[in-house]
Amino acid sequence: MKFEPTPLNIIAKIISGVVHPMLMPLFGALLIFSLPTNFSMHNEGMVRMYLLGVIFICTCILPSIAIIVLKLMGSIEGIGLNEQKDRRIPFILTGICYSICYWAILKLDIPRVLFPYALAYPLVLGATLTIILALIVNHWFKISIHMMGIGGVLGSFIAIAIRFDQPLLPFISILIVLAGLTGFARLQLNAHTPAQVYSGFIVSAVCNSALILLPMWLR
C-alpha cells in the first residue's frame, strides 16, 4: 500500500523508526545495564562496552547489512520487509546473527551471580528465540516484529522487577507507553491487523519474561 503523508501517518512512521525491532536488543541492554550492580570490579566499564558493542553489531549492524544486500540482489522487494514472503531469508540470517551474539557473550563467561550484566544471557537468548518464533509463525501469519521487539523488552523488565525485587515502575510505565504507541503506529500505517499486533506483543513478552524467571539465571 502506498504511503500517504498525512500528519498521523508521519507520526506513525517516526514511531516505527524509533522503536525499530533491530534497535530493541540494544535498547533493552542499555536500560538493564543502567540498573545498580550487586558487585564491584575494576574492569566493569570494559565489560559493559564489550556487551553493548557485541549486541549492537550482531543484532543491528549485521542484520541491516544482510537485508540491504538482499534488497540489492533483488531477493526482497523492500528493506522494510512489509511483504510476508520477503521475511523468511532475513529472519534466518537475523537468527544466525543473534546466535553469534549469544555465543560471543558466552565466551565472555560472566559469572551468573553478577547483576545486572549476567542478564545479557537471557536478554539475547530471548531475542534469538523470538526471531525463531517469528520465522516459524511467518509461514501462516504476518506477526508484528515491531511489537515483538518492544514486547520482549517490556516482558523482560516486568520479570526483572518480580524476580529481583527491583523498583522498575518508571521504566515499566515508559515501556508500556512505548508499546501502546508502537501498536498505534503499526495499525495506523495498515502494516498489520490488530491480531498480528497483539500476538506479536504477547508472544515476545511471555517468551522473554519466562526466560528471566527461570532459576538457571543469576542462581
Sequence and secondary structure as in RCSB ss.txt:
>XXXX:A:sequence
MKFEPTPLNIIAKIISGVVHPMLMPLFGALLIFSLPTNFSMHNEGMVRMYLLGVIFICTCILPSIAIIVLKLMGS
IEGIGLNEQKDRRIPFILTGICYSICYWAILKLDIPRVLFPYALAYPLVLGATLTIILALIVNHWFKISIHMMGI
GGVLGSFIAIAIRFDQPLLPFISILIVLAGLTGFARLQLNAHTPAQVYSGFIVSAVCNSALILLPMWLR
>XXXX:A:secstr
      HHHHHHHHHHHHT GGGHHHHHHHHHHTS  SS  TTHHHHHHHHHHHHHIIIIIHHHHHHHHHHHTTS
SS TT  SGGGSHHHHHHHHHHHHHHHHHHHHH   TTSTTGGGHHHHHHHHHHHHHHHHHHTTT    HHHHHH
HHHHHHHHHHHHHH    HHHHHHHHHHHHHHHHHHHHTTSS HHHHHHHHHHHHHHHHHHHHSTTTT 
